[in-house]
Amino acid sequence: MEEIDFKNPVWKSLVLKKKQVVLNFLPAKILLSRLQLSITNESKAEDIEQAAKEIFQLYLKSKDLPNAKKDILLLINK
């Protein structure tokens, strides 16, 4: 499995709703929904960066769980 990296733009794309995927990992679905609701057109770059970091950190901590692995492969390879 590829290493996940915060520098990958996929994390910001997720919170900005630029990348639409069907996630398998329930905690990530819940967190992503909350983060997407909190990001608006007027959000500062720091807020977007923090939201992207939150979803990334969840996947980093959970990378050994089966559904998290599926999502990571889906996100990184898309």
N, C-alpha and C positions, 0 to 999 in steps of 0.2 A: 504494500500500500504506500502511496505517495505521502510524504510528510506534508502536513498542512502548514501554511505560512500566512501570517497576518498581512504581508505585503501583497498577497493576491487580491485583486480588485473585486472578487466575487463577494466578499463580506459586505462591502459598501453597497454593491448592487442588490444584495438581498434586502437590506434595510430600506433602501430607496425604491424598492419594488421594480427595479429595472430587470431583475432576473426572477422569473416565475418558475418555481419547481414545487413538486409535491414531496414534502418531507416525510420521512418514516419515523423519525425520532421525536416522540411526543413533547418532551421538555423544550426542544428547539422550536417546535410549532408554536407552543404557547409563548415562549420568549419572543420569537420573531413577530408574532401578532402584536404583542405589547409594544415592541420597539417601533414597528411600522406605524402604529397609531400615534406614538409620541413624536414622530418625525413629521414636520410640516414643511411647506414651501419656504417658510421663514426661518427654518432651523439653521443654527450656526454650524460651521464646518466641524467645530469641536464636538457638538452634540452628535453629529453623524458619525464621526470618528469613534466616539465613546460607544454608540449603539453597535457599530460594526465590531468593536473590540469585545463587547459583551457576548455576542453570538459566537464569535471566534473562540473565546475562552471556554464557553460551554462545550463546544465540539472538541477542543483541545483536552479538556478534563475527561471527556467521555469517549475518546477516540477508540477505546477497546470494546465498547458495547456494540453488539451486532447492528442495530438500527442506526446508530451514529456512524458506523463504518460505511453503511450503504449510502447515507446522505453525503458523507465526505467524498466518496468516490463519484457520486452524482454531481456534486458541486464543482469539484476540481476538474473533472473530465468533460464538463459541458462547455 
